[in-house]
């Protein structure tokens, strides 16, 4: 009661604040807004921790790239569809991160829900893994053949995984974005790239150590808890613990080996022999050489007088083919295997102990790269069932063995054969006649005469040819059909793709991804008109994604499709981006159009010099030339981006538009299935041309103006 007799407003119920405190304790302080608390202002992960803001942004960016790489790697190992379509996980990541950046000023903060979404995604894949449970052959490829698989069908699994990945990455991306806006644009971008470099370095180190996913989960859990700090709730703690337990139980429940390429499962049969599955797909058997099918002896029958002084076996695997060659009298063998864990399995389990034989030299390398690096001449070269069943990287359709089956690879093999009686042979479970005929046609074109083709049941074929046809004693020769698919080439190395086309499953899925993206961005991230001023950055994102993919594929050809080469190139791309940002932080290019001109020149040079032409160079000059040709466009492209980005007044919306453009670039990458990789550079040039046209108002002569000050977090309209 006041002095004038009026009653004032009733005091708040005594339990209102405690209830909110309890909710904040349970859900986290970013979920329950606490007036007057450390979270006041809605800054998300930027407050309430013991870390300085630059360290927070660095760790958030590290977390974002680390989780992206882990999801590509882990989901592809448990869902066979993603062994071939890992690009879909990358597309979901870019969509999610783009949405997260567009939500940087949203009233509701989704970052605290990231561990919950991650745990649910892992739970779904653990409960519904997709593995081959019955197959009559040993090789799978795009759009052909039938096999029986466990788990939900493709049309159920792929959309769920895509949307779940997008949700996880949107929540983590929003955490990055809410800290991103506290810095000047280029300062934030610099910290983001530095964190990304650290993320790929950490994941690459774990790959080198063959660490299991539970180790990845522990790293993610520790980084997340550090970032939540005093804002953490029981929800976040329970979710990160669930992530660790789910992947820890996976490790306990199986004896799976995680190599840099596969999840390897080994099973011993009642006969005492072993079968090896990779990523849930039957891959190899470990049996004594005397028990191998008769067709494995065919190469030695095709050239019975071959002295076998020096033999090269590509795809040595667990050693059956090496043991077979030793049994046939090989005096020295170079055994090339890309996966160190498969080699270790053979060394430990193969009953013939071929890898302990002093006549065998083991090389952990990509087969095509070994051919380009060695100067040895061989009496016999064997491509022994080299089907990798996995892609080189998340952003390309290139498989580990793709460059082994091109016309140029066959010519390289021929060049390493002794001219008198050198024999080249390849064998595998070729699932369709057109694939067998395509490979026979490749040898015909490379060697200049008809190869031998022999087969056994289950479509196990042996295709052989020699530099000297007089030494050949074919059981049967190849008969050219009326229509035969031309050889694959280094520019179009998709040997398992019949014709230059995009398989129908890809076409349908990519259209659905586009529709889902259009439908998701508006309700979750706000009106499209917010990005209208950043159309040029959208085109830059699409172009840069294609440029990065082209360079990863180019280095795979020049130096091998190993995980190490892939990791080095990806890290090199980020280092080039970082260098461009550092230059742009200190130098204002007053005529940005000159950067576009330089970029166009660099793209023309890269197009004019096909990567395969560099193979004639020795390793060091090849590396220097490849770095200059590949990274000059990357550096200039990021100079263009950084000079434009430095003066933006809305860094997170601009960056979000750029990331959504990168997702479109990932979709456009499938054009390589039609036109090959070299012509992707034309797409890159066109997209940067569109960026130049749509952003021409930013190309005026710029003065040395300072970058705008960081803006406080606001609300999403």
Helices and strands as residue ranges (DSSP letters): H 16-27, G 44-46, H 53-78, H 80-84, H 86-102, G 111-113, H 114-127, E 132-134, E 148-149, H 154-180, H 185-208, H 213-228, G 229-231, H 234-253, E 257-258, E 263-268, E 274-278, E 281-286, G 289-291, G 294-297, H 298-302, E 311-314, H 320-327, E 333-337, H 340-349, G 354-356, E 360-364, H 367-373, E 380-384, G 402-404, H 407-415, E 423-429, H 433-447, E 452-456, E 460-466, G 469-471, H 504-525, G 528-534, H 535-559, H 563-586, H 592-608, G 611-616, H 619-645, H 651-668, G 669-671, H 672-675, H 680-694, G 696-698
